[in-house]
Amino acid sequence: MTFVEWAPNVDGAPRQAPPVRVYHRKSKTGCAECRARRVKCDEIHPICGMCQRSTGQCTYDRAKIARMNESSSSLTEKIPPIGESKWTLKKKVEPPALEPLVPRARHLLELKLLHRYMSETLPALTKFAGDIETQKYLWTIAWPRKAFEHEALLNSMYALAALHWTTLERQNQEASEAYITYLGRTISSHRNDVANLSKDNADAVCLTSTFVRTCIFSELSTRDLEPYTPPSVWLKSTQASGQVWAASWKWIADDEDAIASALFKSTSALMDPALMFHSSNRKGLNHLLRCNLGDDAAQMANPEIVVAYETTVSYIGGIKLALAAGQEPRIDILKRLASFPMWINRNFTPLVEECQPRAMVILCHYFALLTHFKDFWWVADTGEREIRAVEKILPPQWVQSMDWPLQVLEDPLILVSELIDEMQIQEDGGGEEFDKAPMQGGLDLSVPFGPGFRGERTWHA
């Protein structure tokens, strides 16, 4: 604001009107320099007239802020949401709140299962591993890391953790429901992965099938045995898993980063089918193959059935010898026992389904070996339960052939002492001469897709 110069009337001249104050309209958007000097700004851009005559520097900071505020405050009013006319919008539209990715209850449950898997289930799975450092890395680091990339594998981890939880707390309803839920999700996703098998998912598919096999095996310890039915679900499911392995092997066999391949190759016996099925493994078990043992002479005249019995007894006998030698890690011997249905001759399973006495007696010899691993939570007392149940349904003429499995139940140390004696006989030259001629039986992993998708199996000739 400016003032007009004025002085009082001292010489009697006519009185003049008082000076008039001239007010300038304050500029809300003038430049910073004019506002500081309290002079009117003509708001010429980019440099106002006053600044051109003086400093030459002109800053319109307030104007910029005012325009920004005006623009942002009216933005939502000028742009209506999709599907709404701009003429009907009367107020600012707030964006919808983001929905959680998963319900809170499921999120907490999966965190709980993951914690149980890492802190309880994994240590229980790997406590008897031979090369503990390698196994620890594969199980605790590499395997979970891959699970975060494959839904079926992640769900199988949750399912296995829930299953372990149920063995610790039998009456826990939350654990039981979690196991059923995540096993179902695992199988659903796993089927899709198998249908779209490729190099990218072959390793995860094999690992998932391993966990599924473990879950199905564990259910043997809780299945209803009154009335007795043969363990067909376990046999067939594990055999189907073997077909998946055969189909996946061409992608993971030479892949140094494949976890499934590393774990499989760590069990050297599984890499030598000729050794697993050799006739020398039947030392001490040949009485199970005698034609006069029972009333199945017609069956023993069938060469295919004879081969099925012989190779199965050889597989079981090879594990007995491994236990006696004591040089193979327990976890590796248990792998051989758990994968038993994958390797035996395809004609053995129908004989078990029909409850053929010879097949059931041979199967009981397998379960007798399993009793030495009841300290593994997913094995428990499966061996004893199955032997006791089969004993009740056998015809009288076959009961005597059950002597050895029943003796093992009464005195577990008898297995070790007998096997040490047999090993000593072989060392002294009394055993059968070993040759490298392979026997029929066992998956042929050299045929990638071969039998798996045709419902057949490939066996070493």
Solvent accessible surface area in square Angstrom, and as a share of the most:
residue,aa,sasa,rsa
1,M,112,0.50
2,T,82,0.48
3,F,134,0.56
4,V,90,0.52
5,E,172,0.77
6,W,135,0.48
7,A,77,0.60
8,P,88,0.55
9,N,64,0.33
10,V,131,0.76
11,D,116,0.60
12,G,73,0.70
13,A,45,0.35
14,P,120,0.76
15,R,203,0.74
16,Q,147,0.65
17,A,86,0.66
18,P,99,0.62
19,P,57,0.36
20,V,109,0.63
21,R,137,0.50
22,V,71,0.41
23,Y,148,0.56
24,H,86,0.38
25,R,217,0.79
26,K,184,0.78
27,S,28,0.18
28,K,161,0.68
29,T,50,0.29
30,G,0,0.00
31,C,0,0.00
32,A,29,0.23
33,E,42,0.19
34,C,1,0.01
35,R,67,0.24
36,A,84,0.65
37,R,115,0.42
38,R,209,0.76
39,V,55,0.31
40,K,113,0.48
41,C,5,0.03
42,D,73,0.38
43,E,65,0.29
44,I,93,0.47
45,H,102,0.46
46,P,110,0.69
47,I,57,0.29
48,C,0,0.00
49,G,9,0.08
50,M,46,0.21
51,C,1,0.00
52,Q,124,0.55
53,R,179,0.65
54,S,59,0.38
55,T,86,0.50
56,G,36,0.35
57,Q,132,0.59
58,C,27,0.16
59,T,67,0.39
60,Y,24,0.09
61,D,63,0.33
62,R,113,0.41
63,A,2,0.02
64,K,121,0.51
65,I,100,0.51
66,A,43,0.33
67,R,131,0.48
68,M,114,0.51
69,N,88,0.45
70,E,120,0.54
71,S,64,0.42
72,S,75,0.48
73,S,76,0.49
74,S,24,0.15
75,L,94,0.47
76,T,40,0.23
77,E,93,0.42
78,K,138,0.59
79,I,111,0.56
80,P,33,0.21
81,P,52,0.33
82,I,182,0.92
83,G,86,0.83
84,E,71,0.32
85,S,55,0.36
86,K,105,0.45
87,W,208,0.73
88,T,81,0.47
89,L,27,0.13
90,K,186,0.79
91,K,157,0.66
92,K,125,0.53
93,V,64,0.37
94,E,124,0.56
95,P,109,0.69
96,P,122,0.77
97,A,94,0.73
98,L,175,0.87
99,E,146,0.65
100,P,98,0.61
101,L,182,0.90
102,V,48,0.27
103,P,87,0.55
104,R,178,0.65
105,A,79,0.61
106,R,88,0.32
107,H,86,0.38
108,L,82,0.41
109,L,37,0.18
110,E,27,0.12
111,L,90,0.45
112,K,84,0.35
113,L,0,0.00
114,L,43,0.21
115,H,124,0.55
116,R,42,0.15
117,Y,1,0.00
118,M,75,0.34
119,S,55,0.36
120,E,65,0.29
121,T,0,0.00
122,L,1,0.00
123,P,66,0.42
124,A,21,0.16
125,L,11,0.06
126,T,14,0.08
127,K,105,0.45
128,F,63,0.26
129,A,14,0.11
130,G,44,0.42
131,D,88,0.45
132,I,83,0.42
133,E,123,0.55
134,T,68,0.39
135,Q,10,0.04
136,K,112,0.48
137,Y,105,0.40
138,L,19,0.09
139,W,26,0.09
140,T,34,0.20
141,I,78,0.40
142,A,13,0.10
143,W,0,0.00
144,P,9,0.05
145,R,139,0.51
146,K,44,0.19
147,A,0,0.00
148,F,126,0.52
149,E,123,0.55
150,H,37,0.16
151,E,118,0.53
152,A,2,0.01
153,L,0,0.00
154,L,39,0.19
155,N,7,0.04
156,S,2,0.01
157,M,1,0.00
158,Y,15,0.06
159,A,1,0.00
160,L,1,0.00
161,A,1,0.00
162,A,0,0.00
163,L,13,0.06
164,H,12,0.05
165,W,9,0.03
166,T,17,0.10
167,T,31,0.18
168,L,101,0.50
169,E,71,0.32
170,R,133,0.48
171,Q,172,0.76
172,N,37,0.19
173,Q,121,0.54
174,E,76,0.34
175,A,0,0.00
176,S,38,0.24
177,E,93,0.42
178,A,3,0.02
179,Y,21,0.08
180,I,124,0.63
181,T,58,0.34
182,Y,2,0.01
183,L,27,0.13
184,G,40,0.39
185,R,81,0.30
186,T,1,0.00
187,I,57,0.29
188,S,74,0.47
189,S,22,0.14
190,H,23,0.10
191,R,171,0.63
192,N,91,0.47
193,D,32,0.16
194,V,27,0.15
195,A,84,0.65
196,N,92,0.47
197,L,23,0.11
198,S,42,0.27
199,K,126,0.53
200,D,127,0.66
201,N,19,0.10
202,A,0,0.00
203,D,13,0.07
204,A,4,0.03
205,V,1,0.01
206,C,0,0.00
207,L,1,0.01
208,T,1,0.01
209,S,3,0.02
210,T,29,0.17
211,F,3,0.01
212,V,20,0.12
213,R,36,0.13
214,T,16,0.10
215,C,1,0.01
216,I,30,0.15
217,F,3,0.01
218,S,5,0.03
219,E,70,0.32
220,L,5,0.03
221,S,15,0.10
222,T,82,0.47
223,R,48,0.17
224,D,106,0.55
225,L,20,0.10
226,E,118,0.53
227,P,114,0.72
228,Y,29,0.11
229,T,74,0.43
230,P,23,0.14
231,P,4,0.02
232,S,24,0.15
233,V,112,0.64
234,W,4,0.01
235,L,0,0.00
236,K,105,0.45
237,S,34,0.22
238,T,2,0.01
239,Q,20,0.09
240,A,50,0.39
241,S,10,0.06
242,G,0,0.00
243,Q,40,0.18
244,V,21,0.12
245,W,16,0.06
246,A,1,0.00
247,A,1,0.01
248,S,0,0.00
249,W,23,0.08
250,K,94,0.40
251,W,59,0.21
252,I,3,0.01
253,A,17,0.13
254,D,136,0.70
255,D,50,0.26
256,E,171,0.77
257,D,125,0.65
258,A,3,0.02
259,I,7,0.04
260,A,2,0.01
261,S,3,0.02
262,A,41,0.32
263,L,17,0.09
264,F,20,0.08
265,K,90,0.38
266,S,52,0.34
267,T,0,0.00
268,S,85,0.55
269,A,11,0.08
270,L,10,0.05
271,M,87,0.39
272,D,42,0.22
273,P,24,0.15
274,A,16,0.12
275,L,80,0.40
276,M,3,0.01
277,F,0,0.00
278,H,7,0.03
279,S,34,0.22
280,S,13,0.09
281,N,8,0.04
282,R,27,0.10
283,K,58,0.25
284,G,46,0.44
285,L,3,0.02
286,N,66,0.34
287,H,54,0.24
288,L,2,0.01
289,L,27,0.13
290,R,143,0.52
291,C,78,0.47
292,N,133,0.68
293,L,41,0.20
294,G,23,0.22
295,D,104,0.54
296,D,12,0.06
297,A,68,0.52
298,A,90,0.70
299,Q,33,0.15
300,M,17,0.08
301,A,82,0.63
302,N,59,0.30
303,P,100,0.63
304,E,111,0.50
305,I,28,0.14
306,V,35,0.20
307,V,39,0.22
308,A,0,0.00
309,Y,0,0.00
310,E,41,0.19
311,T,0,0.00
312,T,0,0.00
313,V,1,0.00
314,S,0,0.00
315,Y,3,0.01
316,I,1,0.01
317,G,2,0.02
318,G,8,0.08
319,I,1,0.00
320,K,9,0.04
321,L,32,0.16
322,A,13,0.10
323,L,38,0.19
324,A,18,0.14
325,A,45,0.35
326,G,60,0.58
327,Q,163,0.73
328,E,41,0.18
329,P,48,0.30
330,R,77,0.28
331,I,17,0.09
332,D,12,0.06
333,I,4,0.02
334,L,1,0.00
335,K,44,0.19
336,R,14,0.05
337,L,0,0.00
338,A,22,0.17
339,S,10,0.06
340,F,0,0.00
341,P,0,0.00
342,M,8,0.04
343,W,4,0.01
344,I,0,0.00
345,N,8,0.04
346,R,117,0.43
347,N,42,0.22
348,F,0,0.00
349,T,6,0.04
350,P,60,0.38
351,L,10,0.05
352,V,0,0.00
353,E,63,0.28
354,E,107,0.48
355,C,44,0.27
356,Q,44,0.20
357,P,22,0.14
358,R,2,0.01
359,A,0,0.00
360,M,1,0.00
361,V,1,0.00
362,I,0,0.00
363,L,0,0.00
364,C,0,0.00
365,H,1,0.00
366,Y,0,0.00
367,F,0,0.00
368,A,0,0.00
369,L,0,0.00
370,L,0,0.00
371,T,19,0.11
372,H,43,0.19
373,F,1,0.00
374,K,121,0.51
375,D,70,0.36
376,F,1,0.00
377,W,35,0.12
378,W,18,0.06
379,V,0,0.00
380,A,27,0.21
381,D,65,0.34
382,T,0,0.00
383,G,1,0.01
384,E,72,0.32
385,R,60,0.22
386,E,0,0.00
387,I,0,0.00
388,R,83,0.30
389,A,10,0.08
390,V,0,0.00
391,E,58,0.26
392,K,148,0.63
393,I,76,0.38
394,L,17,0.08
395,P,46,0.29
396,P,118,0.74
397,Q,91,0.40
398,W,0,0.00
399,V,62,0.36
400,Q,143,0.63
401,S,9,0.06
402,M,0,0.00
403,D,68,0.35
404,W,31,0.11
405,P,0,0.00
406,L,32,0.16
407,Q,80,0.36
408,V,1,0.00
409,L,29,0.15
410,E,128,0.57
411,D,69,0.36
412,P,65,0.41
413,L,132,0.66
414,I,38,0.19
415,L,1,0.00
416,V,62,0.35
417,S,57,0.37
418,E,55,0.25
419,L,0,0.00
420,I,94,0.48
421,D,88,0.46
422,E,29,0.13
423,M,45,0.20
424,Q,92,0.41
425,I,80,0.40
426,Q,58,0.26
427,E,130,0.58
428,D,107,0.55
429,G,65,0.62
430,G,48,0.46
431,G,23,0.22
432,E,84,0.38
433,E,159,0.71
434,F,85,0.35
435,D,75,0.39
436,K,124,0.53
437,A,60,0.47
438,P,68,0.43
439,M,49,0.22
440,Q,78,0.35
441,G,0,0.00
442,G,0,0.00
443,L,3,0.02
444,D,26,0.13
445,L,24,0.12
446,S,91,0.58
447,V,52,0.30
448,P,48,0.30
449,F,71,0.30
450,G,16,0.15
451,P,2,0.01
452,G,9,0.09
453,F,114,0.47
454,R,156,0.57
455,G,66,0.63
456,E,88,0.40
457,R,20,0.07
458,T,37,0.21
459,W,33,0.11
460,H,51,0.23
461,A,103,0.80
